Amino acid sequence: MDCIFCREDGGDVLWKDDTLRVVLADEQDYPGFCRVIWGAHVAEFSDLSAAERDRVMRAVYAVERAMRRVLQPVKVNLASLGNQVPHVHWHVIPRFSNDAHFPLPIWAPRQRTVSEALLASRRAQATLLRDAVRSEIELALA
């Protein structure tokens, strides 16, 4: 099987070890959208051992904490779909009341147009996630 997450990082790597990585995804309307991606090709979360599942969820928790501290979204959405990419990964998505789809999921029909100025401001803020994710993950995975 040709898997994009086995072949590519899946975004700008914010943190990585020998089991998983956290990437800043290239989602035009969603600066700060992160993915926590298991390193080995595993299709289902339940295929991981209990310790591996715990490690993934601690990383997801750490990314959410960093995101809330740096970006201060009104909500953080967590999703693990994998229909198009059957490789264990979690989406950690900052949501704002004025984002393109709020209050609907980001995959729903667009609710509004967001100004390029606002998106640029959020992109600048999202660059601060690297250090925040690293410090939160160090605490969560210690």
C-alpha positions in Angstrom: 0.0 0.0 0.0 1.2 3.5 -0.9 0.7 5.6 2.3 1.5 9.3 2.3 2.3 9.3 6.1 4.8 6.5 5.5 6.3 8.3 2.5 6.1 11.9 3.8 6.1 13.8 7.1 2.6 15.1 6.5 3.4 18.7 7.4 6.1 20.8 9.1 7.5 18.6 11.9 7.1 20.3 15.3 8.3 17.3 17.3 9.4 13.7 16.6 10.7 10.7 18.3 11.1 7.0 17.3 7.4 6.3 17.7 5.4 9.3 16.6 5.6 12.8 15.2 3.6 16.0 15.6 3.2 18.1 12.4 1.7 21.5 11.6 -0.5 20.6 8.7 -0.8 22.8 5.6 -4.4 23.7 5.9 -5.1 27.0 4.3 -8.1 28.1 6.4 -6.8 26.6 9.6 -3.4 27.9 10.8 -2.4 25.8 13.8 -4.1 22.6 12.6 -1.8 19.8 13.8 -1.6 16.1 13.3 -0.2 13.5 15.7 1.0 10.7 13.5 2.1 7.2 14.6 5.4 6.4 13.0 4.8 2.8 11.9 2.1 2.0 9.4 -0.9 0.9 11.5 -4.4 1.4 10.2 -6.5 1.2 13.3 -6.0 2.7 16.8 -7.1 -0.6 18.3 -4.1 -2.4 16.6 -1.7 -0.5 18.9 -0.8 -1.9 22.3 -2.2 -0.3 25.4 1.1 1.5 26.0 1.2 2.7 22.4 -2.4 4.0 22.6 -1.5 5.8 25.8 1.5 7.4 24.2 -0.5 8.7 21.3 -3.2 10.1 23.5 -0.7 11.8 25.8 0.8 13.4 22.7 -2.6 14.5 21.6 -3.3 16.0 25.0 0.1 17.8 24.9 -0.7 19.3 21.5 -4.1 20.5 22.7 -2.6 22.1 25.8 0.1 23.9 23.7 -2.5 25.0 21.2 -4.9 26.4 23.9 -2.0 28.3 25.5 -0.6 29.8 22.3 -3.6 30.3 20.1 -6.4 30.6 22.7 -9.1 29.1 20.4 -12.7 29.0 21.6 -12.7 25.2 21.1 -10.3 22.5 20.0 -11.6 19.7 17.8 -10.0 16.2 18.0 -10.6 13.7 15.2 -9.2 10.4 14.1 -10.8 9.5 10.8 -8.3 7.8 8.5 -10.8 7.1 5.7 -8.5 8.6 3.0 -5.2 7.8 4.8 -5.6 4.5 6.7 -2.6 5.3 9.0 -3.1 6.0 12.7 -3.2 9.8 13.1 -5.2 12.4 15.1 -6.2 15.8 14.0 -5.9 18.6 16.6 -7.8 21.6 15.2 -8.0 25.0 16.8 -11.5 26.5 16.3 -12.5 30.1 16.4 -16.0 31.6 16.3 -15.1 33.5 13.1 -13.3 30.7 11.3 -14.6 29.6 7.9 -16.8 26.8 9.1 -17.7 27.5 12.8 -19.8 26.2 14.5 -19.8 23.3 12.0 -17.0 20.8 11.5 -14.2 22.0 9.2 -15.3 19.5 6.6 -18.8 20.9 6.5 -20.0 23.6 4.0 -18.2 27.0 4.5 -20.2 29.4 6.7 -18.2 32.6 5.9 -15.1 34.0 4.2 -12.2 34.8 6.5 -10.0 37.8 5.6 -6.5 37.1 4.5 -5.3 39.6 7.2 -6.9 37.5 10.0 -5.5 34.3 8.5 -2.0 35.8 8.3 -2.2 36.9 11.9 -3.2 33.3 12.9 -0.4 31.9 10.8 2.1 34.1 12.6 0.7 33.0 15.9 0.9 29.3 14.8 4.7 29.6 14.3 4.9 29.8 18.1 3.5 26.3 18.5 6.8 24.6 17.9 8.3 25.5 21.2 5.0 25.1 23.1 4.4 21.6 21.6 8.0 20.6 22.5 7.7 21.7 26.1 4.2 20.2 26.6 5.2 16.9 25.0 8.3 16.7 27.2 6.0 16.9 30.3 3.3 14.6 29.0 5.7 11.8 27.8 8.1 12.0 30.6 
